[in-house]
Amino acid sequence: MKDIKNIFRNLEKLLRNANWFDDGWEIYNRGPYLQLYKSSWHNHNQGGVHFETYIEAPQIK
């Protein structure tokens, strides 16, 4: 299996380089887990409004 953390790092780079990203978007990336949110969405401590994607251990196996 490919390095999942590296896949998520590459996804983060793609998102940050998108032409729409500078419009107040933020990313929280923790390994095979990523949140995309606007700075005004009250996502402090990753508990607010956000888009989220992740891969858990059973799916990695």
C-alpha positions in Angstrom: 0.0 0.0 0.0 1.2 3.5 -0.8 2.2 5.8 2.0 -1.2 7.2 3.0 0.3 10.2 4.9 2.2 11.2 1.8 -1.0 11.0 -0.3 -2.7 13.4 2.2 0.3 15.7 2.1 0.0 15.8 -1.7 -3.7 16.5 -1.4 -3.0 19.4 0.9 -0.5 20.8 -1.5 -3.0 20.6 -4.4 -5.6 22.3 -2.3 -3.3 25.1 -1.2 -2.2 25.7 -4.8 -5.8 26.0 -6.1 -6.7 29.5 -7.3 -9.7 29.7 -4.9 -7.7 28.7 -1.8 -6.5 32.2 -0.8 -10.1 33.3 -0.2 -10.0 32.5 3.6 -9.6 28.7 3.4 -7.6 26.8 6.0 -6.4 23.2 6.2 -5.9 20.9 9.2 -3.9 17.9 8.2 -3.0 15.1 10.6 -1.7 12.1 8.7 -4.5 10.2 7.0 -7.0 12.9 8.1 -7.7 16.3 6.6 -10.1 19.1 7.3 -10.8 21.9 4.8 -12.6 25.0 6.3 -13.0 28.7 6.0 -11.4 30.8 8.8 -14.8 32.3 9.6 -16.5 28.9 10.1 -15.7 28.7 13.9 -13.7 25.5 13.5 -11.5 26.1 16.6 -10.1 22.8 17.9 -11.5 21.1 14.7 -15.1 21.0 16.2 -16.8 23.5 13.9 -18.1 23.5 10.4 -15.6 21.8 7.9 -15.2 19.4 5.1 -13.4 16.3 6.3 -11.8 13.2 4.8 -9.9 10.4 6.3 -8.9 6.8 6.0 -9.0 4.5 9.0 -6.8 1.6 9.9 -9.2 -1.2 8.6 -9.4 0.5 5.2 -5.6 1.0 5.1 -5.1 -2.7 5.6 
